[in-house]
Amino acid sequence: ERWRDLLADFGPDALRAWAEELAVETYVGTSRRVFPRGQKAAVLLRAWLQRLREAGVEFKTGARLAGLTNAGESWCLDFENGERLLARAVVLALGGASWPETGSDGTWPALLAAHGIERAPFVAANCGWNVNWPSAVRERAEGLPLKNLNVSAGGETVSGELLITRNGLEGGAIYRLGPLLRTMNQPELRIDFKPQVTAEVLLERAAQLRAPNEWFRAWKLSPGALALLESYFPEDCLEREKAISRLKDFPLPLGGPRPIAEAISTAGGVMWQELDQQLMLRKMPGVFLAGEMIDWEAPTGGYLLQGCFSTGTRAGQAAAKYVNA
């Protein structure tokens, strides 16, 4: 209900119309995601910044907020460089804790904790997961993709891809299952390497073949899938039915998620109950929040950006009304 309300104000169609106003045409791809046509996102960013400068917006880059205190009807913002600003309304969009090199290093909670604002701890979202690979997997398969999979965890199944890395797995499929994996005491994936083909069809394709390498060719296994199968279940690879069973339901125990600094995004942040419908902090009238500072998460593919645009629009418009009230 909360997101339905936010998206009604500024949803995907509104975002595309806004981009078009900046002379950036968009299109909907086969995945139903929106892309800038023939251009990179940097073109949109430059056009946006140019419009803001023309509107009189002043940018102070490299400024780091060190304090936020109540000054009667205004808020006092103190920066590490000694500069001080007074404002009747403040919109904070300080990000989560991923990608700290961009400045969103997750150190801002102390500023709000001083005012009694509660938050959920940051955790890595849309991130890779560690796997204790056998040495043979690292030697044979590091950097190899696993495509056209069905991947399951905790009773949920998603279609997608994975990438074998030195430390574990990355990729859209595991990102989408991340919230479920975090709830599991012993996180594990179940992978179907051939979701478009039944076990019966695989058996039929290999029925007249005697050697395992002939079966694998008939099944058109990718190098990555073959490396996993032979490294984890070498004995099962010698029997057709057992090999097929593993291909259709491959158990893969996971360690924990990769470090938060490597994550695409984070879950956690200021709890929704601390905010009113206009995304203003109830305990700090005149201070509004947007983006990943708030406790929400979404899969990759534009959903994170849309959430940030939608919350930013709500917070910005509400702050303007607050000042002009």
C-alpha positions, 0 to 999 in steps of 0.5 A: 500500500505504501509503495502503491501510493508512492508510485502513483505520485511518480511511477515508471511512466512519470519517470519516462516522461521526465527523461523525455523532457530532458531530451532523453528518449527511453524504450521498454526492453524484452525484460520489461525494463526501461533503458535510454535509447542509444545512450548511456545513463551519463547523458541523462545525468548531465542533462539533469544537472544542467537543468538544475544549474539553470534553475539556480541550484547550487552544488557543494561537492566534497561537503560532509555533514557532521551535525544536524541540530534543531535551531527553533523553526530551522535546522542547523547543518554543520559540515566538516569543513566548518561551514554552517547552513540554516534551513527550514526544511532539509531533505536527506538522501545519504544512501545506504552503506554499499559502494562507500567510495561514492560517499554513501558509507553508512556513517550517517545513522549517528546524526539521527540517533542523537534525535532518537530515530530508530533504524534497522541494521544495514545488511548487504542486498543484491550481493554475491554469496560465498561458496567454499569451492573445491579447488577443482572448481576454482581451477576450471570454472572461475569466471564462467557463467551459468545461464538459463537456470532455475534456482531455488531457495526456501521454497521460492524458485527464480529463473536467471543466471549465475556467475562463478567467482573465486569466492562464490556466486554472483548474478541476478538469480542469487540477488533475487533470492537474497532476502530468503537466503538471509533468513536461513540458518544454513543457506543453500541453493537448489539449481536446475541446470536444464529447466526447459528439459525434463529428466525423461527427455535427458534420459532419452537423449543419452539412452544409446550412449555409453560414456559419461562424456557422450552424455554431457555432450548430448545434454549440452552442458556448459563448462561451468555446469560440468565443472560443478557436477564433476567436482561435487558428485564425481561418482554420480557422473558415472551413472546416467540416472544419478547424473540427471538427478543432480543436473535437475536438482543440484544442492549447493551449500552457501556461506554468508553474503559478500561484504557490504562494501561489494553489494549493489545495494543495502537493506536496512535503514530508518524504519518506516514508522519513524516517517509520516506519509510525506516521508518527514521524520515525526521526531524531527519536523522539517527533515525529510528522507529519501532513497536507501536511507529508508528500510526497503530493498528491491531487485536490480534492474531499475527497481532500486532507481525507481524507488529512489526517484519515487521517494525523492519526488515525495520528499522534495515536494513535501519539503517545498510545501512545508517551507511555503506553509 
